[in-house]
Each structure stands twice: as C-alpha cells, then as structure tokens.
Amino acid sequence: LNQTLLKGRMPVNNLRLQKRLAASILGCGKHKVWLEPYAQDAIAQANSRKGIKKLVKKDNIRKKPDVVHSRYRVLLRNEAKAKGRHTGTGKRRGTRNARMPMKVLWMRRLRVLRRLLKKYRAKKKIDKHDYQKLYLQAKGNRFKTKRVLIEVIHKMKADKARAQEEKDRIDSRKARAKALKERKAAAALAKESGAKPVSSSS
C-alpha cells in the first residue's frame, strides 16, 4: 500500500467531502475550489461546514478566480470592420441577400416613411385623405427615400394651393359678373319704371 501511495496512483487524503462542502459554502463549483497543499491534514480533519468555514477564514481554502476570456482582440477587429477593413470579397461567406436580407432593408425603409407620414399627419401638415393616399403609395414602393416622399408632399401641397387659388379666382370672377349683371338688370328696371309714357295730341 505504501508503494502505491509513493507512486502517486491515489491521493494521500481523499478530500472529496471537503471540496463539496467548500463549494457549497463559497457558492461555486467543486472545480473552482482551491485547497492549500501544505494544509492537507488540517483540511482532512475538517468534516463539517463549521470546520470548512474556519479554514476559509484562514485562507486555506479559496475560490479560484474566474477565467477571463478577453474580448480585446474582438473589439479591435470590430473597430476595423466599422472602417471597412476585412470585408472584401474574400471574407464574405454568404450571398448578398443572406448577409443583408432585402426584406430587412424594405422593412427599415417602409418604417421610416410611415413614421414620417404619421408625424406630418399629427402636425396637420397633411390631412387624413392625403395620409391614406401617400401611405398606399409608400406600400407600393413609389418612394425610394424619405427625401423623395417629402418632395412629393411639397409638390402635392403646392398643387392643392394652386388649384384652390384658381378656384377662388374663378369664383370671384363669377361673383363679379353676377353682381354686374344684377346691377345692369336693376338699372334697366329703374330706367323702365322712371320713363314717362308719351301722350299723342291731335
């Protein structure tokens, strides 16, 4: 038995119980528990939680530090990628649609346009009829960018203002013509009623 111990085939002290108790006390796994090599006998004698706590206080039993998986190199590479490095044809594994799906781009664009339309409607820049018309046009892929939509809104408002101005001009012209006609009719009526009948003397 002594020869087996000397060859190192089994440990001098089986500290499985102590490791389990220490792991429970330290709040970690058994592999994270470090036992002081020079205090093996004292640790072996501690077979209760109270005894293990004393050894922890004496620093004979410690929790190993967490293994740090550094992200420094990853952050450096991501910074370079943001500048456009490491993104050439040799670094691309998927198709263009797999790397940035067309559906995602479409959703982003449509959400931008719809957000703008809601904002303009809330600010009374467009009425509900214009909103509905432009909403359906955005859904039908008429506007490539937000700038195009804003230009269309400005043009629509200018056309409406021009049409309203033309309508007002026509209405005022009609009103003036009607007033002139009424004045002429009134003058003619007054002329007829004010004229004396010519008497025939023989």
FENGIQUI-V419877 format. One record per backbone hydrogen bond with DSSP energy under -1.0 kcal/mol. NH is the residue of the N-H (numbers start at 0). CO is the residue of the C=O. Records with the same first field share a line. If there is no record, write none. Layout:
BEGIN
NH=CO + CO
END
This chain:
BEGIN
4=0
5=1
6=2
8=3
14=12
18=14
19=15
20=16
21=17
22=18
23=19
24=20
25=21
26=22
27=22
31=28
32=29
33=61
35=59
38=35
42=38
43=39
44=40
46=44
51=47
52=48
53=49
54=50
55=51
56=52
57=53
59=54
60=54
61=33
63=31
74=70
75=71
76=72
77=73
78=74
79=75
80=76
81=77
83=80
84=79
90=87
98=94
99=95
104=100
105=101
106=102
107=103
108=104
109=105
110=106
111=107
112=108
113=109
114=110
115=111
116=112
117=113
118=114
119=115
120=116
121=117
122=118
123=120
124=119
130=126
131=127
132=128
133=129
134=130
135=131
136=132
137=133
138=134
139=135
140=137
141=136
148=144
149=145
150=146
151=147
152=148
153=149
154=150
155=151
156=152
157=153
158=154
159=155
160=156
161=157
162=158
163=159
164=160
165=161
166=162
167=163
168=164
169=165
170=166
171=167
172=168
173=169
174=170
175=171
176=172
177=173
178=174
179=175
180=176
181=177
182=178
183=179
184=180
185=181
186=182
187=183
188=184
189=185
190=186
191=187
192=188
193=189
194=190
END
